[in-house]
Amino acid sequence: MKVKFCGAAQEVTGSCHLITLESGYKILLDCGLYQGRNKDFENFNTTWYFKPSEIDCLILSHAHIDHTGRVPRLVKDGFKGNIICTHATRSLCSIMLLDSAKIQERDAEYYNRRMLKKQKRKNKKHKKKYKLREPLYTSKIIPETLGLFLGYNYNHWQRVNDEVEVLFRDAGHILGSASVTLRIKEGDKVIHFGFTGDIGRPNRPILRDPLPMPAVDYLISESTYGDKDHSAGPAEEERFLEIIKRTCVEKKGKLIIPAFSVGRTQEIVYMLDIMESAGRLPHIPVYVDSPLAVNATQIFGTHPECYDNELNEYLLIDDNPFGFNTLSYVRSVDASKQLNATDDPAIIISSSGMMTAGRVRHHLFNSIDQEKNTLLIVGYCAPNTTGGILRSGVEKIKLFGEWKPVKAEIEIMDSFSAHADRQEMLAFMANQKKNLKKLFLVHGEKDTQEKFKTLLNKNKYKSVEIPKLGQEFELH
């Protein structure tokens, strides 16, 4: 039996791991999109470390695009097997993969239009031809892709084939997120193989706390915040309220919050809803400017099986935890543009979370150069993304081909992250020490992973590996 690391190896995006059984049966864990601008990874999304047609089964941990965004490309390139996930992940993928396809189409169209204009100018003196870009995939492949999905419940072993069973347990990261445990028969042996997916955080709103996995022999674990501890809940809420008041009430500015359409947006809206119900939220307009977030919020309403007790109790006094009087959901492009045309104070929650695409880039373009405004970063941003660059404290940023001075206040609240911190990850894995033969760290930056490995070693985890992209291990 072998495991090969085909994405999110010493990187935080592009989750993809291949298990090859002794019989030759191939299982892919996640098939995510690389999101970033690192030149070393510019060909990642079109490159496979295996033949897609040879993959027998794909198992998804959750719906975030850095874990599912290349699935349509996998199908386009020959994959015909089942795609196994939880029911809520299947629901979210039905909107997220179509949205991703439309982004691929728009990005290719925009790039090609620029290249053709450049070529037209250059051809006056030279005959240089610019290579046009093909979308990674188009919306035409999405119906075929969704037809391969199989949704399963939490906490029930499901048969994949004669050799393999799979168990999903709630990972508490986003709606439908799961840890993946495989029970694999090889001859007289039974091997338990685990994949944490993205580990959520205990005591977060909306979702249940992450459930520990069964004890396994081999484990692939995320390590995004392997060198950090998040702040506690009450302190987080007070700081968030203070930022709102300082920006929107005292400075009469806009608070721009880039947030993933699925998970982060709903959590922020829910927190604002609680503040509004308690009479603590200033009377200012709040906008969720993302069609995907609007659709995702509707899907949240159809999966109460994922809610925690706190939200279920809150529903008894407020039957719509994702809506209040000053909140508006923005779908149309014209309505989004109007938000940039007005100078009035407002909170604008818009995707994408890492600011690599989407409407939030237009809000940044129109607000980043004004001191009265605030950009609130509420989660991890890969270093080479717009969000990562702004987190680093730059004085200017290039947006839509134009350099803009960074005069707006930049605030960072990693406590909003849906990823467990180092102590929370240790607690999640506490039951694994006894049987674990090898632990692989993925979904993290190399320096962070090294620090987390040191912490794991101090906690008596002996065989910890930080695999490189494309590296394969034989498991005995």
JOFENRA-V922208 format. One record per residue. N is the residue number from 1. RES is the residue in three letters. OMEGA is omega in degrees with one decimal (999 if undefined). D_LAST is the distance of its C-alpha to the last C-alpha in Angstrom with 1 decimal. Layout:
# JOFENRA-V922208
n=(N;N)
res=(RES;RES)
omega=(OMEGA;OMEGA)
d_last=(D_LAST;D_LAST)
This chain:
# JOFENRA-V922208
n=(1;2;3;4;5;6;7;8;9;10;11;12;13;14;15;16;17;18;19;20;21;22;23;24;25;26;27;28;29;30;31;32;33;34;35;36;37;38;39;40;41;42;43;44;45;46;47;48;49;50;51;52;53;54;55;56;57;58;59;60;61;62;63;64;65;66;67;68;69;70;71;72;73;74;75;76;77;78;79;80;81;82;83;84;85;86;87;88;89;90;91;92;93;94;95;96;97;98;99;100;101;102;103;104;105;106;107;108;109;110;111;112;113;114;115;116;117;118;119;120;121;122;123;124;125;126;127;128;129;130;131;132;133;134;135;136;137;138;139;140;141;142;143;144;145;146;147;148;149;150;151;152;153;154;155;156;157;158;159;160;161;162;163;164;165;166;167;168;169;170;171;172;173;174;175;176;177;178;179;180;181;182;183;184;185;186;187;188;189;190;191;192;193;194;195;196;197;198;199;200;201;202;203;204;205;206;207;208;209;210;211;212;213;214;215;216;217;218;219;220;221;222;223;224;225;226;227;228;229;230;231;232;233;234;235;236;237;238;239;240;241;242;243;244;245;246;247;248;249;250;251;252;253;254;255;256;257;258;259;260;261;262;263;264;265;266;267;268;269;270;271;272;273;274;275;276;277;278;279;280;281;282;283;284;285;286;287;288;289;290;291;292;293;294;295;296;297;298;299;300;301;302;303;304;305;306;307;308;309;310;311;312;313;314;315;316;317;318;319;320;321;322;323;324;325;326;327;328;329;330;331;332;333;334;335;336;337;338;339;340;341;342;343;344;345;346;347;348;349;350;351;352;353;354;355;356;357;358;359;360;361;362;363;364;365;366;367;368;369;370;371;372;373;374;375;376;377;378;379;380;381;382;383;384;385;386;387;388;389;390;391;392;393;394;395;396;397;398;399;400;401;402;403;404;405;406;407;408;409;410;411;412;413;414;415;416;417;418;419;420;421;422;423;424;425;426;427;428;429;430;431;432;433;434;435;436;437;438;439;440;441;442;443;444;445;446;447;448;449;450;451;452;453;454;455;456;457;458;459;460;461;462;463;464;465;466;467;468;469;470;471;472;473;474;475;476)
res=(MET;LYS;VAL;LYS;PHE;CYS;GLY;ALA;ALA;GLN;GLU;VAL;THR;GLY;SER;CYS;HIS;LEU;ILE;THR;LEU;GLU;SER;GLY;TYR;LYS;ILE;LEU;LEU;ASP;CYS;GLY;LEU;TYR;GLN;GLY;ARG;ASN;LYS;ASP;PHE;GLU;ASN;PHE;ASN;THR;THR;TRP;TYR;PHE;LYS;PRO;SER;GLU;ILE;ASP;CYS;LEU;ILE;LEU;SER;HIS;ALA;HIS;ILE;ASP;HIS;THR;GLY;ARG;VAL;PRO;ARG;LEU;VAL;LYS;ASP;GLY;PHE;LYS;GLY;ASN;ILE;ILE;CYS;THR;HIS;ALA;THR;ARG;SER;LEU;CYS;SER;ILE;MET;LEU;LEU;ASP;SER;ALA;LYS;ILE;GLN;GLU;ARG;ASP;ALA;GLU;TYR;TYR;ASN;ARG;ARG;MET;LEU;LYS;LYS;GLN;LYS;ARG;LYS;ASN;LYS;LYS;HIS;LYS;LYS;LYS;TYR;LYS;LEU;ARG;GLU;PRO;LEU;TYR;THR;SER;LYS;ILE;ILE;PRO;GLU;THR;LEU;GLY;LEU;PHE;LEU;GLY;TYR;ASN;TYR;ASN;HIS;TRP;GLN;ARG;VAL;ASN;ASP;GLU;VAL;GLU;VAL;LEU;PHE;ARG;ASP;ALA;GLY;HIS;ILE;LEU;GLY;SER;ALA;SER;VAL;THR;LEU;ARG;ILE;LYS;GLU;GLY;ASP;LYS;VAL;ILE;HIS;PHE;GLY;PHE;THR;GLY;ASP;ILE;GLY;ARG;PRO;ASN;ARG;PRO;ILE;LEU;ARG;ASP;PRO;LEU;PRO;MET;PRO;ALA;VAL;ASP;TYR;LEU;ILE;SER;GLU;SER;THR;TYR;GLY;ASP;LYS;ASP;HIS;SER;ALA;GLY;PRO;ALA;GLU;GLU;GLU;ARG;PHE;LEU;GLU;ILE;ILE;LYS;ARG;THR;CYS;VAL;GLU;LYS;LYS;GLY;LYS;LEU;ILE;ILE;PRO;ALA;PHE;SER;VAL;GLY;ARG;THR;GLN;GLU;ILE;VAL;TYR;MET;LEU;ASP;ILE;MET;GLU;SER;ALA;GLY;ARG;LEU;PRO;HIS;ILE;PRO;VAL;TYR;VAL;ASP;SER;PRO;LEU;ALA;VAL;ASN;ALA;THR;GLN;ILE;PHE;GLY;THR;HIS;PRO;GLU;CYS;TYR;ASP;ASN;GLU;LEU;ASN;GLU;TYR;LEU;LEU;ILE;ASP;ASP;ASN;PRO;PHE;GLY;PHE;ASN;THR;LEU;SER;TYR;VAL;ARG;SER;VAL;ASP;ALA;SER;LYS;GLN;LEU;ASN;ALA;THR;ASP;ASP;PRO;ALA;ILE;ILE;ILE;SER;SER;SER;GLY;MET;MET;THR;ALA;GLY;ARG;VAL;ARG;HIS;HIS;LEU;PHE;ASN;SER;ILE;ASP;GLN;GLU;LYS;ASN;THR;LEU;LEU;ILE;VAL;GLY;TYR;CYS;ALA;PRO;ASN;THR;THR;GLY;GLY;ILE;LEU;ARG;SER;GLY;VAL;GLU;LYS;ILE;LYS;LEU;PHE;GLY;GLU;TRP;LYS;PRO;VAL;LYS;ALA;GLU;ILE;GLU;ILE;MET;ASP;SER;PHE;SER;ALA;HIS;ALA;ASP;ARG;GLN;GLU;MET;LEU;ALA;PHE;MET;ALA;ASN;GLN;LYS;LYS;ASN;LEU;LYS;LYS;LEU;PHE;LEU;VAL;HIS;GLY;GLU;LYS;ASP;THR;GLN;GLU;LYS;PHE;LYS;THR;LEU;LEU;ASN;LYS;ASN;LYS;TYR;LYS;SER;VAL;GLU;ILE;PRO;LYS;LEU;GLY;GLN;GLU;PHE;GLU;LEU;HIS)
omega=(-176.7;172.2;-178.3;-174.2;-169.3;178.4;-178.9;176.5;-173.2;177.6;-175.6;179.5;177.6;-177.6;-178.3;-176.3;-174.3;173.5;176.8;-179.0;178.9;-179.5;-176.5;179.2;-174.1;178.9;175.6;175.4;-177.7;176.7;-168.5;179.0;171.2;179.2;-178.9;-176.3;177.4;-176.2;178.2;-176.6;-173.9;178.4;-174.2;-172.3;177.7;-176.4;177.3;174.1;179.9;174.2;-178.7;-178.0;-178.4;178.7;-177.8;-173.2;175.5;177.9;-177.0;178.3;176.9;-165.7;-178.6;-172.3;177.0;174.6;-177.2;-166.8;177.3;-179.1;177.9;177.0;177.3;178.7;178.6;-176.5;169.3;180.0;-178.5;-173.8;177.3;173.1;-170.5;-179.4;175.2;179.7;-177.4;176.2;176.7;179.6;-178.9;180.0;-179.1;176.5;-173.6;-179.2;175.0;177.1;178.6;179.3;-179.7;175.8;178.3;-179.3;-178.5;-179.7;179.1;179.7;179.8;180.0;-177.4;177.6;177.2;-178.1;179.6;176.1;179.5;179.9;179.7;178.0;-176.7;-174.0;174.4;-179.8;-176.0;178.9;-178.0;177.1;179.4;-179.8;179.2;-173.7;172.9;174.3;176.9;171.6;-179.9;-178.6;-179.6;-176.7;-172.9;178.3;177.6;179.9;-177.5;177.5;179.8;-174.6;171.4;-179.9;-179.6;176.7;168.7;165.1;175.9;175.4;179.7;-179.3;175.6;172.1;-176.8;-176.4;-165.0;167.5;-178.5;177.4;173.3;171.1;-175.4;-179.8;175.5;-175.6;170.1;177.7;177.5;-177.6;-174.9;161.7;-175.7;173.7;178.2;173.2;-168.8;176.1;175.0;-175.6;179.4;-175.7;168.9;-178.3;175.5;-177.3;-176.2;174.4;-175.5;-165.2;173.6;-176.9;178.2;-174.8;174.9;174.5;173.7;-179.8;173.8;-171.2;174.7;176.2;176.8;177.8;175.8;176.2;168.6;176.5;-177.1;176.9;-178.4;-175.6;168.8;-177.1;170.6;-177.6;-172.1;-178.8;-178.5;179.6;-173.7;170.1;179.5;176.9;-175.4;-174.2;-177.1;179.1;179.1;-178.1;-179.4;-179.9;178.6;-180.0;179.3;178.3;178.4;-177.4;-178.1;-176.1;-168.8;-178.3;-176.1;-176.5;-179.9;-176.7;178.0;173.2;-180.0;-179.5;173.6;-175.8;174.6;-176.1;-177.0;176.3;-175.3;-179.0;-178.4;179.2;179.4;179.6;179.5;179.1;177.5;178.4;178.9;177.8;-178.4;179.3;-179.2;-180.0;-176.8;-175.8;175.8;-176.2;178.5;-179.7;176.7;-178.0;167.7;-172.9;179.6;177.6;179.1;179.1;177.9;179.5;-179.3;179.7;175.7;178.3;175.6;-178.7;-177.2;-178.7;178.6;178.2;-179.9;-174.8;173.0;-177.0;-178.7;179.7;178.2;177.2;179.1;179.2;178.4;179.5;178.8;-174.9;175.6;-177.9;179.8;179.0;175.6;-167.1;-175.8;-178.1;175.7;173.4;-173.6;178.0;-169.3;177.4;-178.9;179.4;177.0;179.1;-179.9;177.5;177.9;-178.1;-178.4;179.8;-175.2;176.6;180.0;168.3;-179.7;177.4;-172.6;179.8;12.8;-175.7;179.4;175.9;179.6;-177.6;173.8;-173.7;-177.2;179.6;176.4;176.9;175.3;-177.9;-175.0;-175.0;-170.9;-175.9;179.8;-174.5;-176.8;-177.1;177.1;170.9;-179.7;179.6;-169.3;177.6;-176.2;171.9;177.4;-171.7;-175.3;175.3;176.8;178.7;178.7;179.0;179.0;177.0;-175.0;175.1;-179.3;-179.8;176.6;-176.0;179.7;179.2;-179.1;175.6;-177.9;177.5;-179.6;175.8;179.0;179.1;177.7;176.6;176.2;177.5;-179.4;176.4;179.2;179.6;176.0;-174.4;175.4;177.9;175.1;172.5;-171.7;-179.8;178.2;175.8;177.1;179.6;-179.8;-176.2;-171.5;-177.1;-174.9;-170.9;-169.8;-173.1;-169.7;178.3;180.0;179.0;179.5;178.2;178.2;173.6;177.5;174.7;-171.5;-177.6;177.5;-179.7;178.7;179.2;179.1;176.9;177.8;177.9;178.5;178.6;177.2;-179.9;171.6;169.3;-168.7;-173.5;-177.8;-179.1;171.6;-172.7;173.1;177.9;-179.8;-178.0;-177.6;179.6;172.5;-175.6;-176.0;999)
d_last=(7.4;8.9;11.2;14.5;17.2;20.5;22.9;23.8;21.8;24.0;26.6;27.9;28.6;27.1;24.0;21.7;17.9;16.3;13.3;12.9;11.6;10.9;14.7;15.7;16.9;17.2;17.7;19.5;19.8;23.4;25.5;27.8;30.7;30.9;34.0;35.6;37.6;35.3;36.1;32.6;31.6;34.7;33.0;29.9;31.3;32.0;28.9;25.6;22.2;21.8;24.4;25.8;26.8;23.2;22.0;22.2;22.4;23.2;22.8;25.1;25.0;28.7;31.7;32.2;32.7;30.1;27.6;29.5;32.0;30.5;30.0;33.4;32.6;29.3;31.6;34.2;31.8;30.7;28.4;29.6;27.0;27.4;27.4;26.4;27.6;30.0;33.6;34.9;32.5;33.8;37.4;36.9;35.2;38.3;40.5;38.1;37.0;40.6;41.7;39.0;40.3;43.8;42.8;41.2;44.5;46.7;44.9;45.1;48.7;49.6;48.0;49.6;53.0;52.8;51.8;54.6;57.1;55.9;56.2;59.7;60.8;59.3;60.7;64.2;63.4;60.1;58.4;54.9;52.7;50.1;47.0;46.9;43.9;42.4;41.0;37.3;38.2;41.3;42.3;42.7;38.9;38.6;39.9;37.5;34.6;35.7;36.0;32.3;31.7;30.8;31.5;30.0;30.9;29.2;27.6;27.2;24.1;24.8;23.4;22.2;21.6;20.7;17.0;17.3;19.5;20.5;22.3;24.5;25.9;28.7;27.8;31.5;31.4;33.7;35.1;32.3;29.4;26.3;22.8;20.3;17.9;16.0;15.3;13.1;13.4;11.2;13.1;13.6;10.9;11.9;9.8;12.2;12.2;15.3;17.7;20.8;23.0;26.0;26.6;30.3;32.6;34.1;37.9;38.4;41.1;40.7;37.1;35.4;33.3;29.5;27.7;24.6;21.4;19.8;17.1;13.7;10.1;10.1;13.6;15.7;19.1;22.5;24.3;27.8;29.8;27.5;30.5;33.2;34.9;37.0;40.5;41.6;43.2;46.9;47.0;45.4;48.1;50.9;49.9;49.5;53.0;54.4;53.1;54.7;58.0;58.2;57.5;59.2;62.0;63.0;62.3;62.8;59.8;56.8;53.4;50.8;47.4;44.7;42.2;39.5;41.2;38.7;38.1;39.9;43.2;43.4;42.6;45.3;47.8;47.1;47.7;50.9;51.9;51.7;53.7;56.3;56.6;57.2;59.9;58.0;57.3;60.1;61.8;60.4;58.9;55.1;53.7;50.3;50.5;47.7;47.9;44.2;44.5;47.4;45.4;42.4;44.6;46.0;42.5;41.9;44.9;43.4;40.2;41.5;38.4;36.7;39.6;39.5;42.3;44.3;44.7;45.6;48.3;49.5;50.0;52.6;54.8;53.8;52.8;51.8;49.6;49.2;52.9;56.0;59.5;58.9;55.6;55.7;52.9;53.6;52.8;55.3;55.3;59.0;58.4;55.6;58.0;60.7;58.5;58.7;62.4;63.2;63.6;63.4;60.9;57.8;54.1;52.2;48.6;47.2;43.9;41.8;40.2;39.3;42.7;41.4;43.4;45.6;48.9;48.1;48.6;52.2;52.7;51.3;53.6;56.6;56.0;54.0;57.2;59.2;59.1;59.9;56.6;53.1;49.7;47.3;43.6;41.6;37.9;35.5;36.6;34.5;36.4;37.7;39.1;42.7;41.7;39.6;42.6;45.0;42.8;43.0;46.8;48.3;52.1;52.0;49.8;50.0;50.4;51.5;52.4;54.7;54.2;54.9;55.6;53.4;56.1;54.8;53.1;49.3;47.8;44.1;42.7;38.9;39.3;39.8;36.2;34.1;31.0;30.1;30.9;28.7;29.8;29.5;25.9;25.2;26.9;25.1;21.6;23.0;21.4;17.8;17.8;17.1;13.7;12.4;9.3;10.2;13.6;14.8;18.6;20.5;24.1;25.9;27.8;26.1;28.6;28.1;24.3;24.7;27.1;24.9;22.0;24.5;25.6;22.1;21.6;25.0;23.9;21.0;18.1;16.2;13.4;15.4;15.2;18.2;17.1;19.9;21.2;19.5;16.5;13.1;9.6;6.5;3.8;0.0)
